[in-house]
């Protein structure tokens, strides 16, 4: 006698249909908004501390229509993309070198492991002193937050290349350069893409922290201004918007990874 389909679906690592995945994701948001509405419209939470969904989205619409908030959104997205691209462009080659060559790893890993524990937000006073409050300071915060994480994670991925693949390539006449670019890098490429997708999400936290101090535009700047006026509707809308942009970016990244590496990321 077969088990019920509901129980079978909760077996570890058993995949579910794409339609069911989408439906479950939507169901969570429905429950979330229902609880939010019940807590605010039901009077359990005062509006001073938490605006209701209608007031939140009305505040967001007002920001977009009356205060050109779309410009702030574009500025924040530009900062995230700029800082992340700079960090990835430098970190990926260094991570590959660390993972492939043990002397490079021995030389760099102690410092990289040390630096990745330093909070990017702690550097903001120094970065303001060095760069002022313009775009360079914002990009530097994102760079510091993302660079060392990417380096170490990619070094680990490259270093996990199966030794038998390397030996087989040497047997077929490959040199050191060929081992790196024709064995190690193709083998780790899907995981490298997933690593970049994850770190891009972290970059959003860094940019908002950077914009909370010394910024004249951006989503974080709007959230800080709203806090001064106790406008929880605008604050929540800004936070919600960051999540929406991040979700869209994440889905786009996943779709690109599935297209590039269907044999490993097609689930």
Secondary structure as GFF3:
##gff-version 3
##sequence-region A 1 267
A	DSSP	alpha_helix	5	9	.	.	.	ID=ss1
A	DSSP	alpha_helix	18	41	.	.	.	ID=ss2
A	DSSP	alpha_helix	53	66	.	.	.	ID=ss3
A	DSSP	alpha_helix	69	100	.	.	.	ID=ss4
A	DSSP	alpha_helix	102	115	.	.	.	ID=ss5
A	DSSP	three_ten_helix	120	123	.	.	.	ID=ss6
A	DSSP	alpha_helix	124	131	.	.	.	ID=ss7
A	DSSP	alpha_helix	135	159	.	.	.	ID=ss8
A	DSSP	alpha_helix	163	171	.	.	.	ID=ss9
A	DSSP	alpha_helix	176	179	.	.	.	ID=ss10
A	DSSP	pi_helix	180	184	.	.	.	ID=ss11
A	DSSP	alpha_helix	185	211	.	.	.	ID=ss12
A	DSSP	alpha_helix	219	228	.	.	.	ID=ss13
A	DSSP	alpha_helix	232	260	.	.	.	ID=ss14
A	DSSP	alpha_helix	262	265	.	.	.	ID=ss15
###
